[in-house]
Amino acid sequence: MTSIMHNFKFTISGNPFGSHSYSASSPPLSFKKHYRPHFFVITPSIVQYNLILIPTISRRLLIPSVSGLWDAITGNNSAREALLAIRRGSLAEFDRAIELDPRQKAYLWQRGLSLYYLDRFEEGAEQFRIDVAQNPNDTEESIWCFLCEAQLYGVDEARKQFLEVGRDPRPVMREAYNMFKDGGDPEMLVAAFANGRDNEYFYASLYAGLYYESQKQTDAAKIHLLAACRSPYGLSSDDYMASLANVHCLCRSWSSD
């Protein structure tokens, strides 16, 4: 993947939109842009974003609040540090972003992921439902809401209140969505994309593993989540979900060596 094209810096101090013009009617700053944050700092009075614009094939982008998690996974830090990043730091920083501008909550889908790994499933489901209300075409947030509610109420009850969304342009995610919504065979999902593009095989493996986890089939979940981590896309991509797959395995103490 090619590298830096432009540098942008946003400084937020007091007014959460910093020096940028802002009025009460202005839309909240959306994090769902094709930017990969490189650095994030929070102090009592200032939030700094240094963003690097890079081309990407996925909307799953690393936002500032999880830059510590990214560094822990891809740098020379330990697995313990990666776990601490997602279990402590990331959620606190997401909540801080909401304090600065409550309207951001509807865009912080990554906060829902952190809540999932903290076993705070009710709050996670709420976050994803708020997000889907804002973006009714988000397949993955619909699935993650189901994953949270399956932990709370069981698969059958979670499926009864499944969040229906618009058609995803990605074939692999359309198939994954139908599998979670209606029930299906994760092995068929993986087989359908085993010879496809690297990102398709990664996503098929990721969501096959997550489906098995919702069914309490830990051994099968482990096989597919590790396959996602070890796939070419899982090993090399800047996709946020590639990082998440690694964190998932770390949280479950599954070795990807």
Residue, then its C-alpha position, 0 to 999 in steps of 0.5 A: m500500500t502506498s504511503i503519505m500523500h498529504n498531512f493534516k493537523f486538527t487541534i481541538s481546544g475548548n471548542p471540539f472543532g478547534s480553529h475550524s469554522y463551526s455553527a450549531s447547524s454544522p454536522p459533527l466531525s465524522f471519523k468514517k473518512h479515508y484517513r489513517p491517524h498516526f498520532f493521538v494525544i489527550t490532555p485536560s485541555i487539548v486533543q491533537y490529531n495528526l492525520i495521514l491521508i492514504p489510499t485504502i480499500s476498506r472503510r474500517l479506518l484506524i481513528p486516533s483513539v485506537s492508535g495505541l492499540w495499533d502500535a501495540i499490535t504492529g510495533n515492538n510492544s507486548a501482547r499485554e500492552a495490546l490488551l491494556a490498550i483495548r480494555r482501558g485506553s481506547l474506551a476512555e478516549f472514545d468516552r472523552a471524545i463524546e464528552l467533547d462533542p456528544r454528537q460524535k457518539a453516533y459515529l464511534w462504531q469502534r467504541g462498540l468493539s471495545l465494549y464487546y471485548l470488555d464484556r459490556f454487551e448491553e452497552g455495545a449493542e446500544q452503541f451499534r444500534i445508535d450507529v445503524a440509526q445514523n447509517p442504515n447501510d452498515t452491514e458490519e455494525s448490524i452484525w456486531c449488534f447481533l454478536c453483543e445481543a447473542q451474548l446477552y439473550g442467546v442466538d435465537e432472541a438476538r436474531k428476532q431483533f436483528l438490525e436489517v440494513g441496506r445492501d452491502p457492495r461487498p459480496v463477502m459481507r452480503e453473504a456474511y450478513n445473510m448468515f448472521k441474519d438467517g442462520g447458515d454454514p460458516e464453512m460454506l462462507v469461507a469456502a466461497f471466498a477461499n480463492g477470492r481476493d485476499n480481503e474477501y478471504f480475510y473477512a470470510s474467515l473473520y466472520a466465520g469465526l465470530y459466528y462460531e463464537s456466537q454459537k459457543q463453538t470455541d474450537a471452530a471460532k479459534i480455527h477461523l480467527l487464527a486463519a484470518c490473522r495469518s492470512p496475507y491480508g491479516l498480516s499486511s493490511d492497515d485495515y482496522m478489522a485486521s487489527l481487531a482480529n489480532v486483538h480478538c486472538l490476544c483476548r482469547s489467549w490464542s496464539s497466532d505464531 
